[in-house]
């Protein structure tokens, strides 16, 4: 009994929750948990705490209290932490306040105590002698707890878990997954384990209690028990593209869930497992099961399931996309089609024919045990709201759960995820923090970037320090959480638009890493104004100039553009013409078109020149964009709050939209002039002569900013380049461009601060 109590108490009181952010995990004070007790918060513990008439376990709670506090030695313990529960008559589903403090060193640290422990937490004999044995009638309701730790001994005492285990065994036997045989002498037998989990709906309510029988696959030997293990899953870019196209075509998206999907995978290897605990065959306890089909936990189980469903799709006239191994398309009459996206055992599907949709659903439910989830609402932690011609996706619930898990649910919000010009580095002199907790936080944030491009760069930056994180790195991560506190509802809206063409934006931050001076590449691609793909990552090589960094970033974006264009084509959508990628560096644009600046580009790795072939073949068109209009800028560096707000996506609004000004286009048309002297000069800017004040004004500076042009006088218009001569030690040279103006500019027109093109 004592061992059971210590196992429950130490796990529930200590192991479930990491220490407060910014501090290491505390060492638990062993042997002291027996002195904690519950009270109604009005005084010292009374008879309301005690043993129920019908059991031998100690009931923690008070039927008259709206909240309960954990007490120690007759005194309330510090501040309280709120957790959800559902104890009838105790807290009216509002919450129970629980705290565990006093580690013996005077330093208080909060812990989450699983509310489930209120029902059946047994005390050791010694501790039970110290607590009042009041006899009360207390009726409890099942308490949802996402972080519940359940072991087999506890589960067998609980009706809901027994039912869940029975359902799992029934599914295995119905599927003819195994056969009972004598144990072979020359074959290893793999152990089994019960895993318990509560599955939730998108609103946080309980969907079902799930018990899964899992094989101890870590004991399998490669080449003997398994060979190939790889199984593809749909990329998030593919899922977002499917949703964007569904919104554009005004198609509803549906969802199916395969019950015990891995049990359908047929095994090629000879695999034996022990009999599951609690379900041993009487009189045949020495026998083992030989698997006909896969079990969860086996190394080859995902591949076996994927091979099974892939074979089914292809037998039923589906074509697998060459660009995405988990995307299947079936053509119908005329222009009708059905597309299915597979992520392990979750399927989303849509199509232009309702008849094809109904036939597909009916056939799938006959072939496999399926759960029809109807319209797609909650998929892999992503909430989906559909209406005709509009689909909104977000991770609001995921964000709220993450903030609670890391003790930031009540933090003050902040307007940006990073401070302006924030730079982090290794060995910053700050004290190291718990690496496990830091990696858990970063991993949670990475998953959140599936619907949040606004935090993509900040999360990418802090992920570089997961090996030895410091307090400064943790502070940067906490700032992201504070930003999320005020933007929980942020998401992406996909709407039907008049034109839905693939467009990309690319940018870089030259030498931004303080550790190795490598640059950061960033890109974002939109279907119309709907973001479907984005990235922020550190480049693998050191760039010697900002133009080189932009050139490398543009190549990364071009590779993504090629894949996205093929994917869209596979989805029966014609993406005619080249894909336009916007870049705010004219020198990089020039390098994509011609082998210019030889002296400064001859060392660039061969693979980065791939974009030049795409441009020459007409598949990619590089266009200049004003830095102030560049949405990819927030994917490479910390920017001002005003600029960050400009490109941030709000729920209910359109996706990222960028207005390409005529000034930007005019500056892009002048890019050929920037190749002046074959790369001998660096371009410091473009200037225009303002006749009203008789002075030259910057039109484009070295950082790519394009300013509003003054009203030029009718007739002759003067422009000039401001160049720095590299060969002569940096001497500045001004070159007038009057001779190139007639090709681009229509004279004699009222301009009103905007450039009008011929």
N, C-alpha and C positions, 0 to 999 in steps of 0.2 A: 504493500500500500504506500509505503514511504517513497519507494522508487517511482511509482506512478505519479504521485503528487509533485515530486521534484521535477520529473520530466515535463509535466504540464506547466507547472509554475514558471520554471526557468525559461522554457520556450516561449510561453505566452507573455511573461512579464519583461523578458530581456531580449530574446533573439528576434522577435518579430519586427522591432523598429530600430533603425540605426539611431545613433546619437544625433543631437541637434546639429544642423549644418554648420560646418566650420570647426567641428570638434571631432576628435577621435572617438571610436567606440569605447564606452566605459567597461571596465571589468566588473562583472556582476558580483555583488556581495553574497557569497554562498551561505546557505543555512539560515537566512533571515526571513524568507518569504512566508514562513508559517505564522508570523506575527501580524500579518496584514488582515484586516477585516473590513466589512462593509457597514455603512450606517446611512441613515436618512439625512445626514448633514445637520441635524438639529441638536445633536449632543453626542455623547459616547455611545458605542454600540449597545443595542437593546435586544430584547427577545425576538425582534423581527428578523434578526439574522439567526440562522440555525439549521438544524436537520429537519427535513420534511418527514411526515409520518410514514410515507411509503418507501423511503429509500435510506441509504447509508451515506449519502453524499451531502456535503454542506452547501446550503443555498445562500448565495451572495446576492442580497437585494432587499428591498423593503416595499411592501405592497402599498404603503401610503405615501411614498416619496416620489416626487417628480424627477429627482436626480439622486445619485448616490455618490458618496466620496469614500475613497480608500483611507482607512485609519490605521495608525500604528501606535501601540502602547497608549491608547486613549486620547490621541491628539490627531487632528486632521493633517494630512500630508500635502503641504505646498499648493501650487497651482494645479488646475485640473485640465485634462485633455478630453475633448468631446468626441465620442465615437457613436455611430448609428447603432441602434438596436431595435428590437421589437418585442419587449417584454410587456405583456398585457397587464394593465393595472399598476405597473411600476413606473414607467416613464412615458406612457401614451405615445410611443413611437417617436418621441422628441429627442431622446439621447440620454446616455448615462455618462456622467463625468467621472473619470478614473485617473488616478495618478500613482506613480510609484517613484518615490524620491528617497533621499538619505542613503547614499551609497557608503556612508561611514566616513567620508572625507569632507563632508559639508558642502559638496558640489551637487546641486540638484539637476537631474536630467529626466525628462518626460519619457514615458514608454506607453505604447498602446497595449492594453489588455483586451484580448479577444472577448467580446461580449458573450460568445458561446460558452465560455467557462462559467458563467453565472449559473447555468443549468446544473452541471454535474462536475464540480471540482471537488475531489475528495481530499481531505486533510489527513496528514499522518497522525498516528496515535498520539505522539507527544504534543503536537500542535492542537489537536482536538481537545485535549485536556485543558488547554489555556483559554478556550473560547466557550461562550455560553451555548449549551445545547437546547436552545428553545425549539419547541415543536410547533410548527405553523403549517397551514395549508397554503401552498403557493402553486399556482398554475402558470406554466411558462409557455410562451410561443416561440417557435423557431426563430433564431436570431441570425440574420445574414451577416456574414463577415468575410470579406474578400480575401483576407490574409489568414484564413483559418488553417491550422495545422491539425490534421486528423491521422491517426494511426489505426491499424486494423483492430486492435483490442477495443478502442473506443467505438469504432464504426459498428461492430457487431452488437453493441448495446443500443443502437439507435435505429429505429424503424425505417427512417428515410434512407439511410445508407444501406441497410439490408436490402431494401427494395431496389436500390440502384445497383448493388452487386448482383442480385438475382437477374435483373434486366441485362446486365453485361454478359453473364454466363449464358442466358437464354439466346442472346444474339450470336454468341460464338458457336453454340451448338446448332442453331438454326442455319447458320452459314456453312456448316460442315467444315469448320476450320481445322479440327484435329481428330485423331483417333487414338484410343487407349491401347498401348502395346507394352510388351516386356521391355525393360531397360536394356539397351544394347551395351555390350562390354567395351566396344572400341569407339564409341561416340560420346562426346561430352553432352551433359544435360544442363540446359540453361534454366536459371531460376526465374520465378515470377514474383511480382509485387503489386499490391493494390494501391492505386493513386486516387485521391478524392478531390473533387473540385465542385464549387458552386458556380453555375453559369448564370450570367445576368442579362437582362434586357437592356436596350439603349437608355431607358430611364432609370436604371439602377435597381429595378425590382428583380426578384429571383425568377429565372426561367426554369431551371431544373437543377437537381442534385445529380452529379455525374460520378460514377465509380468506373475506373478504367483499369483493366488487367494488363499490366505492362511487363514485357520480358526484360530481363537484365542484360541488355545488349552489350554492355561494356565487357562482358566475359566472352563474347564471340571472337573467334580467331580468323583474321583475313586469309582468304584462300582456302579455308576449310568450311567455315560456317556461312561465309558470304563472299561475293566477288565484287560486283558493281553496286554502288549505293546512290549515285546521283539521280535526282528527280527534279525536273524544272517546276517552278511556280511562276505565276504571272508577275511581271514587274509592275510597280505602282504607276509608272508612266503609262503603261498599257491600260490599266484600269481607269486612270483619269482621262485618257484619250477616248475610251469607249463611252464614258459618261458624257464627255464633251460632244461627241458625235450624236449620242442619243438625245441630248438637249437640242442640238441643231436640227435634228430630224423629227423632233417631238415624239420620241419613242419612250414608252415606260420601260424601266429596267427591273427585272425580277431576280429572285434569289432562291436557290435550293441548297440544302445541307445534306450531305451523305452521312448516314448513321454508321459509325464504326467503319469508316472507309477503308482503313488498312486491312481489315479482315477479308476484304474482297481480293486482295493481291495474291496471286498464285506463286508459290515458292518453287524455285528450280533446285535448291539445295536440300539435303536431308538434315532436318533440324528437329531436335527433341527438347521438350520443356517439362519441368516438374508439374505435378498437379497443383492447382491453385489452392491457396490456404483457405480453409473453411468449406471447401467443396471437394475434398478427397473422396474417392469411391470406397465405400466400406468393403473390406475384405480384399481390396486391390491397391492398398496404399503403396506398395512397392513398384507399381507400374508407372509409366510416364506417358506423356502425349507426344505423338509424332505429328508435326504440323503439315497440313496440306496447304494451308494459306497462311499469310503473314499475321503476326501479332504486333501491336504497338510496342515500340522499344527495340525491335530487331533492326539491325543496321540496314538491311535491304528492304524493309517494309515500305518506305516511301516510293522506292523505285518499282516495287511489285505492284502497288496500287496505281501508279501513274501508267505503267505498261498496260494494266487491265482496262482502265478507262480510255486510254488512247486507242487501244484496239477496238473498243466498242464504238467510239466516235467514227473511226475510219470505216468500220463495217456499215455504218448508217449514213454514208455519203457526206460526212463532214470532211473538210479539208483543213489540215493544220497549217497555220500561218508560218511561212518560212522565216519571218522576222520575230515571231514570238511563239515558243514551243507550247505554251499553255493557252493559246487562242485558237478557236475552231470556228470555221465559217461554213454554212450550208446554203447553197443557192437554191432558190425556188423558181416559180414561174415568173417570167418577165424579169423585172428588177428586184423581186422579193428576195430577201436573205435573212438568215438567222445567225447571230454570233454568240458564242459562249466563251466566257473567260473563266479559267480554272485556277483556284488557289488551294491546293491540297484537296480538302473535302468540301470547300465552299465554291459554289458555282453562281456566277451572275450571267444573265442572258437577256437578250433583247432582239427584236427583229421588226421587219416591216409588215409581216403577215401574222395576224392573230391566230390563224389556223395552224401555221407552222409552230408557233409558240406553244399552243395547247397540245399538239401532237408530241412535241419534244418533251414536255413535262410529263405527259402520260406514259411515254415510253421509258423515261428515266426512272419513274417510280415503280414500274414493273420490273425493271432490270436490277435496281438497287433499293435498299431500304433508305427512303428519303424523307426529309422534312420540308414541306412546302412553306417557305417563309413569305410568300407573296411578293409585294413590291419591295425592292431593296431599301432597307431602312438602317441597318446596322451591320457593317462589314469590316471585320478585322480592326475593331476599335474606332471605325470611322462612321459618324452619323450622316445619314443621307436623307434629304428632304426633297421630294419630287412634286412637281406641278407641271402642267402642260407647257412645254417649251422652256423649262427651267429646272435645273438640278443644283442643289446647294449641299456641299460637303464640309464637314468640320470635325474636330476632335474635342468638343467642349467637355464631354464627360470624362474623356481620357485626361484632359488637362486638369480638371478638378480633382480627380483621383490622384494624379501625380503630385499636385500641390499638397494634398493631405498627407501623402506618403512621406514627403520630405519636410513636413512641418512648416509649410509656407502658405497654408490655407488662409491665414489672416494677415499676411504681409501687406505692406502698402504698395500699390501699383506704381509703375514708372513708365514713361512714355517711349523709351527706346531700349532695345536689348543690350546695347553696348554704349559706353561713353565715347564721345567723339575722339577719333584718332587713337583708339585703344590698341595697345600692343602688348602681347604676352610673350613670355620667353621661359625657357628652362633655367634652372639654377638661378632663380630670381632673388635668392636670399631669404625668402619667407619659409616659415615652418611647413613641413609636409603634413598632409591630412590623410585620412583613411582612404586608400586607393580603391578598395572594394565599393565603398559608398559613392565615391566620385564616379567610378565607371558605371555604376547602376544609374546614377543621375544622368550622365551623358548619354547612355544607351536609351533611356526613356525620352530624352529630348530629341535624339536622332529619329526615333519613330514618329515623333510629333511633326517633323519637317515634311511628312507626306502630304499634309494640307496647309503647311505654313512656310511658304518661301521667305517670309519676312524674317525668320530666325535661322535660315539656312547657313548664312555666313558665321554668325556668332556661335552656333553649335559646332560648325566645322572647326572654328578656331580653338574652342576649349577641348575638342576631341584630340588635339595634337599632344596633350599632356596627360594622358591616362596612365602612363607608366609610373611617374612620380609627381602627382599633383601637389601643388602648394596651396596655402591659404589664399593667395592672390587668384589662382585659377578657380578655387572654390567660390570666391567672391564674385568672379565674372559669371560663373554658372548660376549663382543665386540671383544675380541681376536679371538674368534671362527669366527666371521664375517670377520675379517681381513684375517684369513686363507682361508675362503670361497672365498674371493675376488680373490685370486690367484689360486683357484682350482675349478672354476665354471663348467668346462667341465668334471670334474671327474665323473666316473660312473662305472658300472659293465658290463663286456662283457661275454656273455654266448656263448661258442663255442662247436662244435662237437669234441669229444675226443675219443681216442682209448678205454679208460676205464672211466666209469662214476659211481663211487661207493661212497656211503655216508661215509664221514669221518668227525670226530669232533675234536675240540681242546678246552681245558678248562684250565682256570687259575684263580688265585685269588690274591688280594692284602690284606695281613693280617693286620687287625686293622688300615686300612687306614683312617677311619673317625675320625676326631679330636674331634667330639662332643660326640660320644658314643662308640668309638673304635670298631665299627663293620667293618667287612671285605667287600670287593667288589668281586662279582662273575662275570666272563665273559666267554662266549663261542662263537664259530663260527662253523658252519657246511657247508660243501661243497659237491657238487655233482661233483666228479672228482676234478677240480680246481675251480669250480664255486660256489661262496658263495651264499647260499640261506637263511640262518637263523643266526642271531647273537643277542647277548644280553649283557648288562652291567647293573648290579643292585646291590644295597647294600643288604647284607645278613640280615636276620631278627633276628639272634641271635649272641651273641659275641662268637667268636672262641678263645679257649685258646692256640692254637698253629697254626703255618703256615700249618702244615699237616692237622689239623682239618678244617681250612678254605678251603684248596684245596679239601678235601673230600666232604665238603658241596657243593662246586662249581661243582665237578664232578657229584654229584647226580642231580643237576639242569640240567646239560648237558645231562645226561642219560635220564631224563624224556623227553627232547626235541628230543633226538635220537629215542626213542620209537615211538613218534608221527610222526616224519618225515618218519620213515621206513614204518609205516602203510599208510601214505599218498601216498608215492611213489608206494606202492603195489596197492592202490586204483586206481592209474593212469595207471594201467596195465603194470607196470615195476617190474620185479622180482629183489628184493634186497636180493640175496642169501648170507648166511653166516652172521656172527656177524658184528656189527658196531664197528669200531675202534675209540676210543677216546684217544687223546694224552694228557698227563699230564706231567708237568716237576717236580713233587714231588714224589720221590720213596716211601716215607712213606705213602702218600695218596693212591698210587697204591696198596701197600701191604695191606692197610686197606680194600680196595674194594674186595680183594681176600680172606682174612681170618680175623677172629676176633682177630687180634693181638693188641698189645699195649693196653691191657685191662685197665690198670691204667689210661691211658690218653684218652681213648675213651668211657668209660662206661657211661659218662654223655651225650653223643651226642643224640639228639632227635631221636626217633624211625624212623621217616619218612626219615631221611637222610641215613638210612641203606638200602633203596630201591635198590640202585645201587649194593649192594652185592648180592642180589637175581638175578639181571639181569646178573651179571658176572658169577655166579654159573650155571645159565641156559644156558650160552653160547650166550646170545643175545648181550652182550657188552664185548669188549676186551679192557682193559686199557693198553696202551703202553707208555713207557717213551719217552720224546722228550727233546732235548737240549733247554734250556731257550732262547738261541740266535736264535733258529729256531721256537719259539712259537708265532704264529700269534695272539693268544688270549691275549698276553701280553699287546697289545695296547688297549684292552677293559677293563683293570683293573687299569691302572696307566698311568701317564705321563712318556714317555720314551724319549730317546735321539732322535735327528733329524735323525741320521743315521738309527736307528732301525725303527723309524716311516716310513721313506721313503722305507725301505725294504719291508714292508708289505702293503703299500698303493696301492690302485688299480687305475691304469691309464686307460683312454679310449683307446681302441684299443689293450690293452694288455690282457693276460690271467687273470683269477681271481687269488685269493690268492693261491700261490703255496708254499709248504713247502717240503724241502728235508730232509728226515729223514736219518741222517748219520749213518754209521756203528758204530761209537763211541757211539751214542745215544742208538742204539739197544743193544750193549754190556753192557752198563751201566744198561739198563732196565733188561737184563738177570741176572744181579747181584743183583737185588732188593731183592731176597730172602735172600741174605746175610745180607741185611740191617736190617733184623728182629733180629739181633744178640742179644742174652741174653733176648729175649722176651720183648723187649721194655725198658730194663733198661738203654740203651745208646741212646743218640742222635748222629746221623751220621754227622760229620763235613766235611767229604769228602772222596774221593777215590784217592789213590796215586799210581803211577807206578815208578819203579826204572829204571832210565836212566843210563845204564852202560857206555855210552860214557863220561859222566861227573861225574859219580859215585855219583848221588844224586837222591832223591825222588822228583817227580813232581806231581802236582795236576792233576788228570784226571777229577774229579768231585768235586766241592766245595759244601758248604752247601746251596748255592743259586741255585744249579741245573746246573751251567755252565759246559759244557764238553769241554775240550781242545783237540787240536790235540795231538796225542800220539807221542812220539819220536820213532825212529827206535829201536825196542827192539833187544837185542842180540839173536842169535839162541840158542835154547835149553831152559834152565830154564828161566821163566819170573816171576818177582816178582810184586805182587800187595799187597796193604795193605789198611785197613780201618782206618780212623782217627775218634775215638769215644770219646764222653764225657760222663762220668759216672754220671748219674743223682743222684743215691743213695749216692754217696760218695762226694757230693759237687762240682761236675764239673771237676773231675780229667780226664785228657786226656789219652786215651789208644790207642796204635797202634796194629792192628791185621793183620798178614800176611794172604794172600788169596791163596797161592801157591797151596793148595790142591784142590781148586775148578776150577783152570784154565783148566785142561785137558778136562772138560766137554764142554767148549765153544770155546777153542782156538786151532787152528791147528798149531803145532810147525813146524819150519823149512821152513817158507814161507817169502818171501820179503814183508815187510809190507808198506814201504814208507809212514809213518805217518798216516796210517789208520789201524784200527783193522779188521782183517779178521776172520770171524766166521766159526766154524766147521759146 
